Amino acid sequence: MRTAISQVLMVVVTASILTLAGGTSFAKNGPPDFVELSKKLTPAVVNISTTKNVKPQQFNQPHANPFGADPFGDFFDRYFQGLPQRPQKQRGQGSGFVISDEGYILTNNHVVSGADEIKVKLSDGREFRGELKGADEKLDLALIKITSKNHLPLANLGDSDAIEVGEWVLAIGNPFGLSQTVTAGIVSAKGRVIGSGPYDDFIQTDASINPGNSGGPLFNAKGEVIGINTAIVAGGQGIGFAIPINMAKTVITQLRETGKVTRGWLGVAVQPVTPDLASSFGMKNDQGALVSEVMKDSPAEKAGFQAGDIILEFDGKIITDMHELPRLAAVTPVGKKAAVKLFRNGKTLEKTVTIERMADSGVTGQQAVKAQENLGLVVTDLTKELAAQLRTSETRGVVVREVKPGSLAEDAGILRGDIIKQINNAAIKNSSEYAKVVATLKKGGLVRFLLQRGESALFVVMKVE
């Protein structure tokens, strides 16, 4: 009798756990079998080590010491004068994963950017020389290739659009240069914009992502790659970001075939539709992308777009947030006629726009790429989020995301977090304008930057090599 009562009580307790008031299902599925998943998935994840040859540091640089001139500078200059200056080797670590039996590996661009040598190590100990086949700085993706006579373990690519907040995920990589490590967590949020580029759409997870995890895969409970681990919050714990794999799928073929990415261009500048703006325009909700500027001779201008239009749908997809529009336009094939639904003067209108090719700028223009590499700067557009972090009232410009060691920019005293406002009297409003101006710089000439650093503005000058 006691046994029967106990069984009944267990059923009642179990039922109460599975169902909340109102019939809401709860805890139907436990966590996946992490042991089996780890055994299955780890072989496709690789360690990537890079070597860069950088210029040796110069002694007695006035900007090097924030507290004034270096009292030992003259001594070092005299002591080392005449000695041969050999390039210094800078080493880096990252992760990646094999996506085809031909040896193609997906990783982050920042893992291999500027590398003179790339080495790939599999979990079974095999090592290969890696070849960079293509890179996309705007998405922070790179495709490298290894050559193997034997079969390579492959990672299956999933559907990042199908994941939901709260799902279990696994991050596999090589944090701190150690052998492969597996961490587990859940999807904390989707569609995060963190100011790293024009097409931010990150998956946020609390699965531990540390230095060295960059470029590694984020798996769902089925063992499918749904993201590429990319960024962490400095000083934060349990906050990591991954590029959705569906975004990577849109550029993999181009990286493999041409080494670069061609994107579609609509030709509008947009801003969020706040509740107050929506009310002022007579809209019932605050969805969509508000057109603040229509570029001259752009597809949008030719289609009759106007500043003040609110784009509600693009090519059949509803625009709930302004950040969605640039991503959708970028992946639209060049020459396609896209239907656009917009709100203007209290009415809903429909337009048809023919998407054109985005002009070569930033990493898509080889001349601009070479010029930016020579300067040693990596920049990103100034967003509201970045402006808040930098505590600046500036609304336009580009932010210095990285200064290459031993570069002209470092020698000139440019720092990470500086906002570039002008280059040789040319106003810099975004990264496209920055790339175009930098691409015109002549070797041997002087270039002057106007920077905003905190609450101060300053000029710096460098000689282009």
For each residue, the residues with C-beta under 8 A, 3 or more apart:
1: 4 5
2: 5 6
3: 6 7
4: 1 7 8
5: 1 2 8 9
6: 2 3 9 10
7: 3 4 10 11
8: 4 5 11 12
9: 5 6 12 13
10: 6 7 13 14
11: 7 8 14 15
12: 8 9 15 16
13: 9 10 16 17
14: 10 11 17 18
15: 11 12 18 19
16: 12 13 19
17: 13 14 26 27
18: 14 15 25 26 27 28
19: 15 16 23 24 25 26
20: 23 24 26
21: 24
22:
23: 19 20
24: 19 20 21
25: 18 19 28
26: 17 18 19 20
27: 17 18 30
28: 18 25
29:
30: 27
31: 34 168 184
32: 37 168 221
33: 36 37
34: 31 37 38 170 182 184
35: 38 39
36: 33 39 40
37: 32 33 34 40 41 170 219 221 223
38: 34 35 41 42 170 172 182
39: 35 36 42
40: 36 37 43 223
41: 37 38 44 45 155 170 172 217 219 223
42: 38 39 45 123 172 180 182
43: 40 122 123 124 153
44: 41 97 98 153 154 155 217
45: 41 42 95 96 97 123 155 172 173 180 216 217
46: 95 96 97 98 105 120 121 122 123
47: 93 94 95 120 121 174 179 180
48: 93 94 95 96 105 107 111 112 118 119 120 121 130 144 215
49: 91 92 93 94 118 119 121
50: 91 92 93 94 111 112 115 117 118 119
51: 89 90 91 92 115 116 117
52: 89 90 91 92 114 115 116
53: 87 88 89 90 116
54: 87 88 89 90 404 405 406
55: 85 87 88 406 407
56: 85 86 87 88 406
57: 61 88 405 406
58: 61 411
59: 70 73 76 77 80
60: 64 69 70 73 74 76 77
61: 57 58 64 411
62: 65 69 413
63: 411 412 413
64: 60 61 70
65: 62 68 69 70
66:
67:
68: 65
69: 60 62 65 73
70: 59 60 64 65 73
71:
72: 75 76
73: 59 60 69 70 76 77
74: 60 77 78
75: 72 78 79
76: 59 60 72 73 79 80
77: 59 60 73 74 80 81
78: 74 75 81
79: 75 76
80: 59 76 77 83
81: 77 78
82:
83: 80
84:
85: 55 56
86: 56
87: 53 54 55 56
88: 53 54 55 56 57 406
89: 51 52 53 54
90: 51 52 53 54 405
91: 49 50 51 52
92: 49 50 51 52 111 115
93: 47 48 49 50 174 176 177 211 212
94: 47 48 49 50 107 108 111 112 173 174 212 214 215 216
95: 45 46 47 48 107 111 172 173 174 212 213 214 215 216 217 229
96: 45 46 48 105 106 107 111 120 144 215 216
97: 44 45 46 105 106 107 155 216 217 225
98: 44 46 103 104 105 152 153 154 155
99: 104 105 106 154 155 157 252
100: 103 104 154
101: 151 152 154
102: 145
103: 98 100 128 145 146 147 148 152
104: 98 99 100 133 143 144 145 256
105: 46 48 96 97 98 99 120 130 143 144 145 146
106: 96 97 99 141 142 143 215 228 248 252
107: 48 94 95 96 97 111 112 141 142 144 214 215 216 228
108: 94 111 112 140 141 142 214 215 228 230
109: 112 113 135 136 137 139 140 141 142
110: 113 140 214 402
111: 48 50 92 94 95 96 107 108 142 214 215
112: 48 50 94 107 108 109 115 118 130 132 135 142 144
113: 109 110 135 137 142 378
114: 52 373 404
115: 50 51 52 92 112 118 132
116: 51 52 53
117: 50 51 129
118: 48 49 50 112 115 129 130 131 132 144
119: 48 49 50 127 128 129 130
120: 46 47 48 96 105 127 128 129 130 144 146
121: 46 47 48 49 125 126 127 128
122: 43 46 125 126 127 128 152 153
123: 42 43 45 46 153 180
124: 43
125: 121 122
126: 121 122 148
127: 119 120 121 122
128: 103 119 120 121 122 146 147 148
129: 117 118 119 120 146
130: 48 105 112 118 119 120 144 145 146
131: 118 144 145 146
132: 112 115 118 135 142 143 144
133: 104 143 144 145 255 256 259
134: 142 143 254 255 256 258 259 260 261
135: 109 112 113 132 141 142 143 255 259 260 363
136: 109 139 140 141 142 251 255 260 261 363
137: 109 113 140 197 362 363 378
138: 197 198 199 261 362 363
139: 109 136 197 199 243 247 248 251 261
140: 108 109 110 136 137 196 197 230 243
141: 106 107 108 109 135 136 228 243 248 251 255
142: 106 107 108 109 111 112 113 132 134 135 136 215 255
143: 104 105 106 132 133 134 135 252 255 256
144: 48 96 104 105 107 112 118 120 130 131 132 133
145: 102 103 104 105 130 131 133
146: 103 105 120 128 129 130 131 152
147: 103 128
148: 103 126 128 151 152
149:
150:
151: 101 148
152: 98 101 103 122 146 148
153: 43 44 98 122 123
154: 44 98 99 100 101
155: 41 44 45 97 98 99 217 225
156: 223 224 225
157: 99 224 225 245 249
158: 162 220 222 224 225 226 245
159: 162 163 224 226 245 246
160: 163 203 226 227 244 245 246 247
161: 244 246
162: 158 159
163: 159 160 167 169 187 190 203 220 226
164: 167 187
165: 186 187 188 189 190
166: 186 187
167: 163 164 186 187 220 221
168: 31 32 184 185 186 220 221
169: 163 184 185 186 187 205 207 218 219 220 221 226 227
170: 34 37 38 41 182 183 184 207 218 219
171: 182 183 184 185 205 207 208 209 213 216 217 218 219 229 240 242
172: 38 41 42 45 95 180 181 182 183 216 217 219
173: 45 94 95 180 181 209 210 212 213 214 215 216 217 229
174: 47 93 94 95 177 178 179 180 181 212 213 216
175: 178 181 208 209 210 211 212 213
176: 93 210 211 212
177: 93 174 212
178: 174 175 181 212
179: 47 174
180: 42 45 47 123 172 173 174
181: 172 173 174 175 178
182: 34 38 42 170 171 172
183: 170 171 172 207 208 209
184: 31 34 168 169 170 171 207
185: 168 169 171 188 205 206 207 208 238
186: 165 166 167 168 169 205 206 207
187: 163 164 165 166 167 169 190 203 204 205
188: 165 185 204 205 206 239
189: 165 192 203 204
190: 163 165 187 203 204
191: 201 202 321 323
192: 189 200 201 202 203 204 241
193: 200 201 202 323 383 385
194: 200 202 231 241 385
195: 200 380 381 383 385 386 389 399
196: 140 200 230 231 380 401
197: 137 138 139 140 200 380 381
198: 138 326 381 431
199: 138 139 247 326 327 330
200: 192 193 194 195 196 197 323
201: 191 192 193 243 244 247 323 324 327
202: 191 192 193 194 230 231 241 242 243 244
203: 160 163 187 189 190 192 218 226 227 241 242 243 244
204: 187 188 189 190 192 239 240 241
205: 169 171 185 186 187 188 209 218 227 240 241 242
206: 185 186 188 238 239 240
207: 169 170 171 183 184 185 186 218 240
208: 171 175 183 185 238 240
209: 171 173 175 183 205 213 229 231 232 240 241 242
210: 173 175 176 213 232
211: 93 175 176 214 232
212: 93 94 95 173 174 175 176 177 178
213: 95 171 173 174 175 209 210 216 229 240
214: 94 95 107 108 110 111 173 211 229 230 231
215: 48 94 95 96 106 107 108 111 142 173 228 229 230
216: 45 94 95 96 97 107 171 172 173 174 213 228 229
217: 41 44 45 95 97 155 171 172 173 225 227 228 229
218: 169 170 171 203 205 207 225 226 227 228 229 242
219: 37 41 169 170 171 172 223 224 225 226
220: 158 163 167 168 169 223 224 226
221: 32 37 167 168 169
222: 158
223: 37 40 41 156 219 220
224: 156 157 158 159 219 220
225: 97 155 156 157 158 217 218 219 228 245
226: 158 159 160 163 169 203 218 219 220 242 244 245
227: 160 169 203 205 217 218 242 243 244 245
228: 106 107 108 141 215 216 217 218 225 242 243 245 248
229: 95 171 173 209 213 214 215 216 217 218 240 241 242
230: 108 140 196 202 214 215 241 242 243
231: 194 196 202 209 214 240 241
232: 209 210 211 236 239 240 241
233: 236 239 240
234:
235:
236: 232 233 239
237:
238: 185 206 208
239: 188 204 206 232 233 236
240: 171 204 205 206 207 208 209 213 229 231 232 233
241: 192 194 202 203 204 205 209 229 230 231 232
242: 171 202 203 205 209 218 226 227 228 229 230
243: 139 140 141 201 202 203 227 228 230 247 248
244: 160 161 201 202 203 226 227 247 248
245: 157 158 159 160 225 226 227 228 248 249
246: 159 160 161 249 250
247: 139 160 199 201 243 244 250 251 327
248: 106 139 141 228 243 244 245 251 252
249: 157 245 246 252
250: 246 247 331
251: 136 139 141 247 248 254 255 261
252: 99 106 143 248 249 255 256
253: 256 257
254: 134 251 257 258 260 261 262
255: 133 134 135 136 141 142 143 251 252 258 259 260 261
256: 104 133 134 143 252 253
257: 253 254
258: 134 254 255 262
259: 133 134 135 255
260: 134 135 136 254 255 363 364
261: 134 136 138 139 251 254 255 364
262: 254 258 334 357 358 364
263: 329 330 331 357 358 364
264: 329 330 331 332 333 334 336 355 356 357 358
265: 298 299 329 355 356 357 358 359
266: 298 299 300 325 329 353 355
267: 294 295 298 299 300 301 356
268: 291 293 294 295 298 300 305 311 325
269: 291 292 293 295
270: 289 290 291 292 311 322 325 326
271: 289 290 292 322
272: 277 289 290 321 322
273: 277 278 281 283 286 287 288 289 290 310 322
274: 277 278 286
275: 278 279 286
276: 279 280
277: 272 273 274 280 281 286 290
278: 273 274 275 281 283 284 285 286
279: 275 276 282 283
280: 276 277
281: 273 277 278 308 310 343 346
282: 279 346
283: 273 278 279 286 288 310 343
284: 278
285: 278
286: 273 274 275 277 278 283
287: 273 312 318 319 320 321
288: 273 283 310 311 312 319 320 322 343
289: 270 271 272 273 310 311 319 321 322 324 325
290: 270 271 272 273 277 308 309 310 322
291: 268 269 270 294 300 305 306 307 308 309 310 311 342
292: 269 270 271 307
293: 268 269 307
294: 267 268 291 298 300 301 305 306 307
295: 267 268 269 298 300 301
296: 301
297: 301 302
298: 265 266 267 268 294 295 301 302 356
299: 265 266 267 302 303 353 354 355 356
300: 266 267 268 291 294 295 303 305 353
301: 267 294 295 296 297 298 304 305
302: 297 298 299 353 354
303: 299 300 340 351 352 353 354
304: 301 351
305: 268 291 294 300 301 309 342 351 353
306: 291 294 309 344
307: 291 292 293 294
308: 281 290 291 344
309: 290 291 305 306 342 343 344
310: 273 281 283 288 289 290 291 342 343 344
311: 268 270 288 289 291 314 319 325 340 341 342
312: 287 288 318 319 341 342 343 348
313: 316 317 318 319 339 340 341
314: 311 317 319 325 328 329 338 340
315: 328 332 336 338 339 340
316: 313 339
317: 313 314 324 328
318: 287 312 313
319: 287 288 289 311 312 313 314 322 324 325 328
320: 287 288 324
321: 191 272 287 289 324
322: 270 271 272 273 288 289 290 319 325
323: 191 193 200 201 326 327
324: 201 289 317 319 320 321 327 328
325: 266 268 270 289 311 314 319 322 328 329
326: 198 199 270 323 329 330
327: 199 201 247 323 324 330 331
328: 314 315 317 319 324 325 331 332
329: 263 264 265 266 314 325 326 332 355
330: 199 263 264 326 327 358
331: 250 263 264 327 328
332: 264 315 328 329 336 338 355
333: 264 336 355
334: 262 264 355 356 357
335: 354 355 356
336: 264 315 332 333 354 355
337: 352 353 354 355
338: 314 315 332 352 353 354 355
339: 313 315 316 350 351 352
340: 303 311 313 314 315 350 351 352 353
341: 311 312 313 348 349 350 351
342: 291 305 309 310 311 312 348 349 350 351
343: 281 283 288 309 310 312 346 347 348 349
344: 306 308 309 310 347 349
345:
346: 281 282 343
347: 343 344
348: 312 341 342 343
349: 341 342 343 344
350: 339 340 341 342
351: 303 304 305 339 340 341 342
352: 303 337 338 339 340
353: 266 299 300 302 303 305 337 338 340
354: 299 302 303 335 336 337 338
355: 264 265 266 299 329 332 333 334 335 336 337 338
356: 264 265 267 298 299 334 335
357: 262 263 264 265 334
358: 262 263 264 265 330 361 364
359: 265 365 432
360: 364 365 366 368
361: 358 364 365 368 431 432 435 436 439
362: 137 138 365 368 369 372 431 432 435
363: 135 136 137 138 260 368 369
364: 260 261 262 263 358 360 361
365: 359 360 361 362 368 369 435 439
366: 360 369 370
367: 370 371 439
368: 360 361 362 363 365 371 372 435 436 438 439
369: 362 363 365 366 372 373
370: 366 367 373 374
371: 367 368 374 375 438 439 441 464
372: 362 368 369 375 377 378 435 438
373: 114 369 370 376
374: 370 371 408 464 465
375: 371 372 407 408 409 438 462 464
376: 373 403 404 406 407 408 409 410
377: 372 400 402 403 404 407 409 414
378: 113 137 372 400 401 402 403 404
379: 398 399 400 401 420 431 434
380: 195 196 197 386 398 399 401 431
381: 195 197 198 398 399 430 431
382: 386 387 394 395 396 397 398 399 419
383: 193 195 386 387
384: 387 388
385: 193 194 195 388 389
386: 195 380 382 383 389 390 399
387: 382 383 384 390 392 393 394 395
388: 384 385 391
389: 195 385 386
390: 386 387 399 417 419
391: 388 454
392: 387 419 452 454
393: 387
394: 382 387 397 419 421 452
395: 382 387
396: 382 429 430
397: 382 394 419 420 421 428 429 430 452
398: 379 380 381 382 419 420 428 430 431 434
399: 195 379 380 381 382 386 390 417 418 419 420
400: 377 378 379 403 409 414 415 416 417 418 419 420
401: 196 378 379 380 416
402: 110 377 378 416
403: 376 377 378 400 407 409 410 414 415 416
404: 54 114 376 377 378 407 409 410
405: 54 57 90 410
406: 54 55 56 57 88 376 410 411
407: 55 375 376 377 403 404 410 411
408: 374 375 376 411 412 462 463 464 465
409: 375 376 377 400 403 404 412 414 462
410: 376 403 404 405 406 407 413 414
411: 58 61 63 406 407 408 462
412: 63 408 409 449 460 461 462
413: 62 63 410 460
414: 377 400 403 409 410 418 449 451 460
415: 400 403 418 453
416: 400 401 402 403
417: 390 399 400 453
418: 399 400 414 415 451 452 453
419: 382 390 392 394 397 398 399 400 451 452 453
420: 379 397 398 399 400 423 428 434 449 450 451
421: 394 397 427 428 450 451 452 457
422: 425 426 427 428 448 449 450
423: 420 426 428 434 437 438 447 448 449 450
424: 437 447 448
425: 422 448
426: 422 423 433 437
427: 421 422 433
428: 397 398 420 421 422 423 433 434 437
429: 396 397 433
430: 381 396 397 398 433 434
431: 198 361 362 379 380 381 398 434 435
432: 359 361 362 435 436
433: 426 427 428 429 430 436 437
434: 379 398 420 423 428 430 431 437 438
435: 361 362 365 368 372 431 432 438 439
436: 361 368 432 433 439 440
437: 423 424 426 428 433 434 440 441
438: 368 371 372 375 423 434 435 441
439: 361 365 367 368 371 435 436
440: 436 437
441: 371 437 438 445 447 464
442: 445 464
443: 464 465
444: 463 464 465
445: 441 442 463 464
446: 461 462 463 464
447: 423 424 441 461 462 463 464
448: 422 423 424 425 459 460 461
449: 412 414 420 422 423 459 460 461 462
450: 420 421 422 423 457 458 459
451: 414 418 419 420 421 457 458 459 460
452: 392 394 397 418 419 421 456 457
453: 415 417 418 419 456 457 458
454: 391 392
455:
456: 452 453
457: 421 450 451 452 453
458: 450 451 453
459: 448 449 450 451
460: 412 413 414 448 449 451
461: 412 446 447 448 449
462: 375 408 409 411 412 446 447 449
463: 408 444 445 446 447
464: 371 374 375 408 441 442 443 444 445 446 447
465: 374 408 443 444
